[in-house]
Amino acid sequence: MSQELLVTTLTENRTQPAAQPLSYARQSTQHCRWLAELGQLLAFPSVSALPEQRQDLAAAADWLARHLASLGLHDPRVLPGPCGGAPSVYADWLGAPGRPTLLCYGHYDVQPAGPRGEWASPPFRATRQGHHLVARGASDDKGQLFIHLKAIESYLATDGRLPLNIKVWLEGEEELGSPNLVAFLDREAMRLRADAVLVSDTEMPAPHQPSIVYGLRGQLALDIDVQSARHDLHSGRYGGAVLNPLQVLCELVAGLHDSRGRITVSGMYTRVRTVEADERQRLRRQRRFDQDLTGWGEPGYSAFERTIIRPALIVQGIAGGNTGSASPAVIPRRAQARLSVRLVPDQEPAEIGRLLVRHLTAAAPRAVRLQATVAGGSRPVLVSPRHPAMRAAARAVRAAWGVPPVLTRSGGTIPIVDQLHRRLGVPVVLMGFGLPGDNIHAANERLSLPHFFRGIETIVRFFAEYAT
């Protein structure tokens, strides 16, 4: 099916949301109050990676629970994290029998601020700069989860009810890779049961070009440790007679790709799902950055295709030995590296991990000791754009933005999406309102205010569309 026909089919309007919630969401008085409230949430330095910020995480969770209660949601509570992890926040409204149940997910933890000198304003003080709100977490993900909450408020403050059943779950460990997620879902699976999940933690390709992501690559991390002697050896005494583990590691890493950029690990491509020609053509038309890249990579695919529908193996770092004029003249006893593999349907992290370990073990000389350890993985995700929730999202986007959404895949990985999609067995609608220039994870992170308010209108419409 062509892109035009597919988008037309997905965005045929079926219903219109009640006028009152949309009118409420457009009022300037609400906008001023919402930004003040968002500023309060952004003021919490809820950095999950820093143990000294645990109190700030707890304070942010308490604030959110109280805020959910003030909106009119039921059963607001702070759920303790398993294994001493950060708490989650939950609330619901289940007063629409016979209608779908939607789980709205977001995360309130943020990345560390980094060097304060790189910020134009204090990172945990929301600052208005033109049409942007600047603060750590403004886009990732406090500002975007607030879009969901204000859409809920727009209904409950006017109609007194929602058109469908809503559950809200706000996590506090996403920036850590959600290390306790499996245990949390084991414990809370019944509480989180829903017909679909809404996640706004992605970005639009460009201003006024809304998108819905229907595919994410998975990820696998693997650590390599190569050792030879029990201690460093004098390079004058042993140089030329002892195999250098750092050299071995470099040769192993260099051998993971051929000269054209194809991964050499046997079996790497065996389970890679073929992408049909019409989808490849549609995806090619979405990005035009090939000319900005070097052209290196797997033959037969454009640069954009390599980043979204093909696996990739990346060397994240190598450590070993010494550099500098004062470095000792030694053969290092040990060298280490970390690899990151991006996976596509139908690759399984465990299987790819085994293939990598087997490849590296077979290629390593017997004179060294090699240990390759899988450090974590997440499956790729692919959601049918024709699912009712995805169709409703496409209709809502078109009504709110005046243009159909770009249906696209992302080369990135959001581990929570894989877990929700697989463990709950429901589609995950990835409908984000950030922009490439939001500086997430960097200094001067920001949120486009026009996108924030248009995002609220979009979610209001989505609730109504998915309810029918």
C-alpha positions as CSV (number, residue, x, y, z in Angstrom):
1,M,0.0,0.0,0.0
2,S,1.4,3.4,-0.9
3,Q,2.2,6.0,1.7
4,E,-0.6,8.3,0.6
5,L,-3.2,5.5,0.6
6,L,-2.0,4.2,3.9
7,V,-2.1,7.6,5.6
8,T,-5.5,8.4,4.1
9,T,-6.9,5.1,5.4
10,L,-5.5,5.6,8.9
11,T,-6.6,9.2,9.2
12,E,-10.3,9.1,8.0
13,N,-12.2,11.1,10.6
14,R,-14.8,9.1,12.5
15,T,-15.7,11.2,15.4
16,Q,-15.0,14.6,17.0
17,P,-14.2,15.1,20.7
18,A,-16.5,17.2,22.8
19,A,-16.0,20.9,22.2
20,Q,-15.6,21.7,25.9
21,P,-12.3,19.9,26.6
22,L,-10.7,21.5,23.5
23,S,-12.0,24.9,24.4
24,Y,-10.6,24.5,27.9
25,A,-7.3,23.3,26.6
26,R,-7.0,26.5,24.4
27,Q,-7.6,29.0,27.2
28,S,-4.6,31.3,28.0
29,T,-5.4,31.3,31.7
30,Q,-5.0,27.5,31.7
31,H,-1.7,27.8,29.8
32,C,-0.2,30.2,32.3
33,R,-1.2,27.9,35.2
34,W,0.0,24.8,33.4
35,L,3.4,26.3,32.8
36,A,3.7,27.3,36.5
37,E,2.8,23.7,37.5
38,L,5.2,22.2,35.1
39,G,7.9,24.6,36.5
40,Q,7.2,23.1,40.0
41,L,7.8,19.6,38.6
42,L,10.9,20.6,36.8
43,A,12.4,22.1,39.9
44,F,12.9,18.7,41.4
45,P,16.4,17.4,40.6
46,S,15.1,13.9,40.2
47,V,18.3,12.4,38.8
48,S,18.0,8.6,39.1
49,A,21.7,8.0,38.4
50,L,22.8,9.9,41.5
51,P,22.2,8.2,44.9
52,E,22.4,11.5,46.7
53,Q,19.2,12.6,44.7
54,R,17.0,9.8,46.1
55,Q,15.1,12.2,48.3
56,D,14.4,14.4,45.3
57,L,13.1,11.4,43.4
58,A,10.8,10.6,46.4
59,A,9.7,14.3,46.6
60,A,8.9,14.4,42.9
61,A,6.9,11.2,43.2
62,D,4.9,12.6,46.1
63,W,4.2,15.9,44.2
64,L,3.0,13.9,41.2
65,A,0.7,11.7,43.3
66,R,-0.9,14.8,44.8
67,H,-1.2,16.4,41.4
68,L,-3.0,13.4,39.9
69,A,-5.4,13.5,42.8
70,S,-6.1,17.2,42.1
71,L,-7.0,16.4,38.5
72,G,-9.8,14.1,39.7
73,L,-8.0,10.8,39.0
74,H,-8.8,8.0,41.4
75,D,-6.5,5.8,43.6
76,P,-3.4,8.0,43.4
77,R,-0.5,6.4,45.1
78,V,3.3,6.1,45.1
79,L,4.4,2.5,44.4
80,P,7.7,1.5,46.0
81,G,10.3,0.3,43.6
82,P,11.4,-3.4,43.8
83,C,14.8,-4.2,45.1
84,G,15.2,-0.7,46.6
85,G,14.6,1.0,43.3
86,A,13.0,4.4,42.7
87,P,9.2,4.7,43.3
88,S,6.6,4.9,40.6
89,V,3.4,6.9,40.6
90,Y,0.0,5.5,39.7
91,A,-3.6,6.7,39.4
92,D,-6.6,5.8,37.3
93,W,-10.1,6.7,36.1
94,L,-12.2,3.6,35.2
95,G,-15.7,5.1,34.9
96,A,-16.3,4.1,31.2
97,P,-17.5,0.5,31.1
98,G,-17.4,-1.0,27.7
99,R,-14.8,1.4,26.5
100,P,-11.1,0.7,25.9
101,T,-8.6,1.2,28.7
102,L,-5.5,3.2,27.9
103,L,-2.3,3.2,30.0
104,C,-0.5,6.5,29.8
105,Y,3.2,6.0,30.6
106,G,5.9,8.6,31.3
107,H,9.0,8.9,33.4
108,Y,9.8,11.7,35.9
109,D,13.5,10.9,36.4
110,V,16.0,12.9,34.4
111,Q,19.6,12.9,33.4
112,P,22.3,14.7,35.4
113,A,22.6,18.3,34.6
114,G,26.2,18.1,33.6
115,P,28.6,21.1,33.8
116,R,26.6,24.1,35.1
117,G,28.7,26.5,33.2
118,E,27.2,25.2,29.9
119,W,23.7,26.2,30.9
120,A,22.4,29.6,30.1
121,S,20.1,29.4,33.1
122,P,19.9,27.1,36.2
123,P,19.1,23.6,35.0
124,F,16.4,23.0,37.6
125,R,14.7,26.3,37.3
126,A,12.3,26.5,34.4
127,T,13.1,29.5,32.3
128,R,11.1,31.0,29.4
129,Q,13.3,31.7,26.4
130,G,11.2,32.9,23.5
131,H,8.9,30.1,22.5
132,H,10.8,27.5,24.6
133,L,10.8,26.4,28.2
134,V,14.4,25.5,29.3
135,A,15.2,23.1,32.1
136,R,16.5,19.6,32.6
137,G,13.6,17.3,31.9
138,A,11.6,19.9,29.9
139,S,11.4,17.6,26.9
140,D,12.6,14.2,28.3
141,D,10.2,13.5,29.8
142,K,8.5,15.7,32.3
143,G,7.1,18.1,29.8
144,Q,5.8,15.4,27.6
145,L,4.2,13.4,30.4
146,F,2.5,16.6,31.5
147,I,0.8,16.7,28.0
148,H,-1.0,13.6,29.0
149,L,-2.0,15.0,32.4
150,K,-3.3,18.3,31.0
151,A,-5.4,16.4,28.4
152,I,-6.9,14.4,31.2
153,E,-7.6,17.6,33.1
154,S,-9.2,19.2,30.1
155,Y,-11.9,16.4,30.1
156,L,-12.4,16.1,33.8
157,A,-12.6,19.9,34.4
158,T,-15.3,20.3,31.7
159,D,-17.2,17.1,31.0
160,G,-16.6,15.6,34.5
161,R,-15.6,12.3,32.9
162,L,-13.3,10.8,30.4
163,P,-14.5,9.1,27.2
164,L,-12.5,6.0,27.9
165,N,-10.8,4.4,30.9
166,I,-7.4,5.8,31.8
167,K,-4.5,4.5,33.9
168,V,-1.5,6.7,34.5
169,W,1.9,5.2,35.4
170,L,4.9,7.5,35.9
171,E,8.3,5.7,36.3
172,G,11.4,6.8,38.2
173,E,14.2,4.7,36.6
174,E,13.9,5.1,32.9
175,E,17.2,7.0,32.6
176,L,18.9,4.1,34.3
177,G,17.6,1.7,31.7
178,S,14.7,0.6,34.0
179,P,16.8,-2.0,35.9
180,N,13.9,-3.1,38.1
181,L,11.3,-3.1,35.4
182,V,10.8,-6.9,35.1
183,A,10.3,-7.2,38.8
184,F,7.9,-4.2,38.8
185,L,5.8,-5.7,36.0
186,D,5.8,-9.1,37.7
187,R,4.3,-7.4,40.8
188,E,2.0,-4.9,39.1
189,A,0.9,-6.6,35.9
190,M,-2.8,-6.8,37.0
191,R,-2.8,-3.1,38.0
192,L,-1.3,-2.0,34.6
193,R,-3.6,-4.2,32.4
194,A,-4.9,-2.1,29.5
195,D,-5.9,-2.4,25.8
196,A,-3.1,0.0,24.6
197,V,-0.3,2.1,25.9
198,L,0.4,5.7,25.1
199,V,4.1,6.9,25.3
200,S,5.2,10.5,24.5
201,D,8.9,10.2,24.9
202,T,10.0,10.6,21.2
203,E,10.4,13.5,18.9
204,M,8.9,14.8,15.7
205,P,11.2,15.0,12.6
206,A,10.7,18.7,12.3
207,P,8.5,21.5,13.5
208,H,4.9,21.1,12.3
209,Q,5.7,17.6,11.0
210,P,4.0,15.3,13.5
211,S,5.0,11.6,13.5
212,I,3.9,8.3,15.0
213,V,6.7,5.8,15.5
214,Y,5.6,2.2,14.9
215,G,9.0,0.5,15.1
216,L,12.1,0.6,17.4
217,R,15.3,-1.2,17.2
218,G,16.4,-3.4,20.1
219,Q,19.7,-3.3,21.8
220,L,22.4,-5.6,23.2
221,A,25.4,-4.6,25.2
222,L,28.4,-6.8,25.4
223,D,31.7,-6.4,27.4
224,I,35.0,-7.9,26.3
225,D,37.9,-8.5,28.6
226,V,41.3,-9.7,27.2
227,Q,44.1,-10.6,29.6
228,S,47.6,-12.1,29.2
229,A,50.1,-11.9,32.1
230,R,49.3,-11.4,35.8
231,H,50.8,-7.9,35.6
232,D,52.1,-5.3,33.1
233,L,55.4,-6.4,31.5
234,H,58.4,-4.2,30.6
235,S,58.2,-3.5,26.9
236,G,61.9,-3.5,26.5
237,R,62.3,-6.9,28.1
238,Y,59.3,-8.6,26.6
239,G,58.4,-6.6,23.5
240,G,58.2,-8.8,20.5
241,A,57.9,-12.0,22.5
242,V,54.6,-11.5,24.3
243,L,51.2,-11.1,22.7
244,N,49.8,-7.7,23.7
245,P,46.1,-8.0,24.9
246,L,45.4,-4.5,23.7
247,Q,46.6,-5.3,20.2
248,V,44.5,-8.5,20.3
249,L,41.4,-6.6,21.3
250,C,41.9,-4.0,18.5
251,E,42.3,-6.8,16.0
252,L,39.1,-8.5,17.3
253,V,37.1,-5.3,17.1
254,A,38.4,-4.4,13.7
255,G,37.4,-7.9,12.4
256,L,33.7,-7.4,13.4
257,H,33.0,-5.6,10.1
258,D,34.3,-6.2,6.6
259,S,35.7,-3.3,4.5
260,R,32.3,-2.3,3.3
261,G,30.6,-2.2,6.7
262,R,28.8,-5.5,6.8
263,I,29.0,-7.3,10.2
264,T,31.1,-10.5,9.9
265,V,29.6,-12.4,12.8
266,S,28.2,-15.6,11.4
267,G,24.4,-15.8,11.8
268,M,24.0,-12.1,12.5
269,Y,21.6,-11.6,9.5
270,T,19.8,-15.0,9.6
271,R,16.7,-13.8,11.4
272,V,16.6,-10.2,10.1
273,R,13.0,-9.7,8.8
274,T,12.7,-8.6,5.2
275,V,11.2,-5.2,4.8
276,E,8.9,-5.0,1.8
277,A,9.7,-2.7,-1.1
278,D,6.8,-0.3,-0.6
279,E,7.7,0.3,3.0
280,R,11.3,0.9,2.1
281,Q,10.3,3.4,-0.5
282,R,8.0,5.2,2.0
283,L,10.8,5.3,4.7
284,R,13.3,6.6,2.2
285,R,11.1,9.6,1.5
286,Q,11.1,10.6,5.2
287,R,14.7,11.6,5.7
288,R,17.2,13.2,3.3
289,F,20.4,13.2,5.3
290,D,22.3,10.7,3.3
291,Q,24.4,13.4,1.7
292,D,25.6,14.5,5.1
293,L,27.2,11.1,5.9
294,T,30.3,9.3,4.7
295,G,28.5,6.5,2.9
296,W,30.1,3.8,5.0
297,G,27.8,1.0,6.0
298,E,26.1,-2.2,4.8
299,P,25.8,-2.2,1.0
300,G,22.4,-2.1,-0.7
301,Y,20.7,0.3,1.8
302,S,20.5,4.0,2.2
303,A,22.0,5.7,5.3
304,F,18.6,6.2,6.8
305,E,17.6,2.6,6.2
306,R,20.8,1.4,7.9
307,T,19.8,3.3,11.0
308,I,16.2,2.0,11.3
309,I,15.7,-1.4,9.5
310,R,19.2,-3.0,9.6
311,P,21.2,-4.2,12.6
312,A,24.3,-2.2,13.6
313,L,27.3,-3.1,15.7
314,I,29.0,-0.2,17.5
315,V,32.2,-0.1,19.5
316,Q,31.4,2.2,22.3
317,G,34.8,2.3,23.9
318,I,38.2,0.6,24.4
319,A,40.3,0.9,27.5
320,G,43.8,-0.4,28.1
321,G,47.4,0.6,28.4
322,N,48.7,4.2,28.9
323,T,49.2,7.3,26.8
324,G,51.2,10.5,27.3
325,S,54.9,11.3,27.7
326,A,55.0,10.1,31.3
327,S,53.4,6.7,30.6
328,P,55.4,3.6,31.7
329,A,57.0,1.6,28.9
330,V,54.9,-1.6,29.4
331,I,52.8,-4.1,27.7
332,P,49.5,-3.9,29.4
333,R,48.2,-7.0,31.1
334,R,44.6,-6.2,30.2
335,A,42.4,-4.5,27.7
336,Q,38.6,-4.0,27.7
337,A,35.9,-2.9,25.3
338,R,32.1,-2.4,25.2
339,L,30.0,-3.2,22.2
340,S,26.5,-2.1,21.5
341,V,24.4,-3.9,19.0
342,R,21.1,-2.5,17.6
343,L,18.7,-5.2,16.7
344,V,15.8,-5.4,14.3
345,P,12.8,-7.8,14.0
346,D,13.2,-10.8,14.4
347,Q,16.5,-10.8,16.2
348,E,16.6,-12.0,19.8
349,P,19.2,-10.4,22.2
350,A,20.1,-13.7,23.8
351,E,20.8,-15.4,20.5
352,I,22.8,-12.5,19.1
353,G,24.8,-12.4,22.4
354,R,25.6,-16.1,21.9
355,L,26.7,-15.5,18.3
356,L,29.0,-12.7,19.3
357,V,30.6,-14.6,22.2
358,R,31.2,-17.6,19.9
359,H,32.7,-15.4,17.2
360,L,35.0,-13.6,19.6
361,T,36.1,-16.8,21.4
362,A,36.9,-18.5,18.1
363,A,38.9,-15.5,16.8
364,A,40.9,-14.9,20.0
365,P,44.5,-16.4,20.1
366,R,45.1,-19.1,22.7
367,A,47.9,-17.0,24.2
368,V,45.3,-14.7,25.9
369,R,42.3,-15.2,28.1
370,L,39.1,-13.7,26.7
371,Q,35.9,-13.2,28.5
372,A,32.8,-11.8,26.7
373,T,29.8,-11.0,28.8
374,V,26.4,-9.9,27.7
375,A,25.5,-6.9,29.9
376,G,21.9,-6.4,29.0
377,G,19.5,-6.4,26.1
378,S,16.1,-5.3,24.8
379,R,14.0,-6.7,21.9
380,P,13.0,-4.7,18.9
381,V,9.4,-3.5,18.7
382,L,7.1,-3.4,15.7
383,V,3.5,-2.3,16.0
384,S,1.0,-2.5,13.2
385,P,-0.1,1.0,12.0
386,R,-3.5,-0.5,11.4
387,H,-4.3,-1.3,15.0
388,P,-7.3,0.6,16.2
389,A,-5.2,2.6,18.7
390,M,-2.7,3.5,16.0
391,R,-5.6,4.5,13.6
392,A,-7.1,6.7,16.3
393,A,-3.7,8.4,17.0
394,A,-3.3,9.1,13.2
395,R,-6.8,10.6,13.0
396,A,-6.1,12.7,16.1
397,V,-2.8,14.0,14.8
398,R,-4.3,15.0,11.5
399,A,-7.2,16.8,13.2
400,A,-4.9,18.7,15.6
401,W,-2.0,19.6,13.2
402,G,-3.8,19.9,9.9
403,V,-1.5,17.4,8.2
404,P,-1.2,13.6,8.4
405,P,1.4,12.1,10.6
406,V,4.7,10.7,9.3
407,L,4.6,7.0,10.0
408,T,8.1,6.0,10.8
409,R,10.5,3.8,12.6
410,S,13.3,4.8,14.9
411,G,16.8,3.6,15.1
412,G,16.8,4.1,18.9
413,T,15.7,1.8,21.7
414,I,13.3,2.4,24.5
415,P,13.5,-0.7,26.8
416,I,10.2,0.0,28.5
417,V,8.3,-0.1,25.2
418,D,9.5,-3.7,24.5
419,Q,8.5,-4.8,28.0
420,L,5.1,-3.2,27.8
421,H,4.4,-4.5,24.3
422,R,5.5,-8.0,25.1
423,R,4.5,-8.4,28.8
424,L,1.1,-6.7,28.5
425,G,0.5,-8.0,25.0
426,V,-0.9,-4.7,23.7
427,P,0.2,-2.1,21.2
428,V,2.3,0.9,22.3
429,V,1.5,4.2,20.6
430,L,4.7,6.2,20.3
431,M,3.4,9.8,19.8
432,G,5.9,12.3,20.9
433,F,6.1,16.1,20.6
434,G,9.8,16.8,21.1
435,L,12.1,18.2,18.4
436,P,15.6,17.2,17.3
437,G,16.9,20.5,18.7
438,D,15.6,20.0,22.2
439,N,19.0,19.2,23.6
440,I,17.9,16.2,25.6
441,H,20.6,14.8,27.8
442,A,22.6,17.9,27.1
443,A,22.9,21.5,28.5
444,N,20.0,23.9,27.9
445,E,17.4,21.1,27.3
446,R,14.2,22.8,26.1
447,L,10.6,22.2,25.2
448,S,8.7,24.0,22.4
449,L,5.7,25.6,24.0
450,P,3.7,25.7,20.8
451,H,4.3,21.9,20.6
452,F,3.4,21.5,24.2
453,F,0.0,23.1,23.8
454,R,-0.7,21.5,20.4
455,G,0.3,18.2,22.0
456,I,-2.4,18.6,24.6
457,E,-5.0,19.2,21.9
458,T,-3.7,16.1,20.1
459,I,-4.1,13.9,23.1
460,V,-7.6,15.3,23.9
461,R,-8.6,14.2,20.4
462,F,-6.8,10.9,20.7
463,F,-8.8,10.0,23.8
464,A,-12.1,10.7,21.9
465,E,-11.0,8.9,18.8
466,Y,-9.8,5.8,20.6
467,A,-13.0,5.7,22.7
468,T,-15.2,4.8,19.7
